[in-house]
Amino acid sequence: MALDAETRSQLIETVRRFVRERCVPFERQVADDDRVPDAIVAEMRSLGLFGLSIPVEYGGLGLGMEEEVLVALELGGTSPAFRSVIGTNVGIGSQGVVMFGTDAQKAEWLPKLASGAIVASFALTEPGAGSDAASLKTSAIHQGDHYLVNGTKRFITNANRAGMFTLMARSDATKKGASGVSAFIVPADLEGVSVGPPEKKMGQQGAHICDVHFDDVRVPDHLRLGREGEGFKLAMQVLDRGRLHISGVCVGVAERLIRDCVAYAREREQFGQKIGEFQLIQAMLADSKTEAYAARCMVMDAAKKRDEGGNVTMEAACAKYFASEMVGRVADRAVQIFGGAGYVADYGIERFYRDVRTFRIYEGTSQIQQLVIARNLLRGEG
Ligand code: CAA
């Protein structure tokens, strides 16, 4: 644990207040404008949110996994688009540098990521390589003192704001699978890097995903992360961690929806009484609370285990699988409890219903989590 108990509870309280007072009032505006206001992004910078997971010596808060999950739980108290602003700097965009970077790479990149001066994106997925990430085709051919990178990455979160990409590319064309992949830091302003327009999505308006094209991009040798051929493992380790963070967000969103449902059930009357007095409504509230609590326990347990130095590949997959499916069920019940009001835009419930759908897809689908869990079990781990 990086923080003493008092500092930790102050941080959590500050983030909670920021979410409830500054983000929640802007939820509808963010969805309508497809943009988080600059003033809120600036507040995120001054609160240090971009640097939650980056070591203190590089300007971050240096939180442990359990602490980061506690913050993620709070950030889940509002539309997921707000969290997405800082999500890639805290997680998949920066952690390759934190885990595998040289001292020089860390000194150059981490302070800028921690302060939010630049945004990092994680470039793994391709048009032909989604769940089967090891089949990626983007090439990085070594030539003299650099790698020549060519290829297209797809659905890359925050690509349109990125100052750097953690890129996975095939540096050994003779190897088809994971072992031919290396990882690189690619500054977004290198010649040959271009970003497509944001995709139109089902939900999470305000959070953007784009194609990124690499056309004869010369990436200097000193920007390779880790050893040649280590890029796939780097990506998997970064995702193990990211999956815990996402699980925390899922629980946070579920708890927010439960609060909204309880408030509505206390106030809305039908058949001459508050709907919260009907046992069929109570059953839905109880199911949502039970599942959210189970997911909270699971993600906290896995995060603690990671802080103790354990391998949590399987536990992170369990948490991501359960928490993302759970929040889908909670959002579905929320629509049901709100009834017609849940289906129209004014109450924001249908927006959350759409927003949470991607939690079951990005950073590894539910089916990939099942595969990871089963493979680890069959290998005799856990
Ligand atoms: N930690 C360390 N090493 C790992 C690892 C982990 N968690 N998982 C696998 N590896 C290693 C294996 O040990 C193996 O090493 P060896 O060759 O030395 O034995 C190597 O990596 C290859 O592993 P597998 O044989 O298991 O690889 P695979 O091709 O069968 O695929 C997979 C494994 C689990 C299916 C993986 O491809 C996967 O997780 N796919 C999902 C990809 C994913 O999550 N994409 C999300 C993209 S990011 C995003 O969504 C965010 C955004 O911006 C939108």
Residues whose N, C-alpha, C, O or C-beta is under 5 A from the ligand:
A	BS01	CAA	F122 L124 T125 G130 S131 D132 A133 A134 F155 I156 T157 A178 K233 M236 Q237 D240 T313 Y362 E363 G364 I368
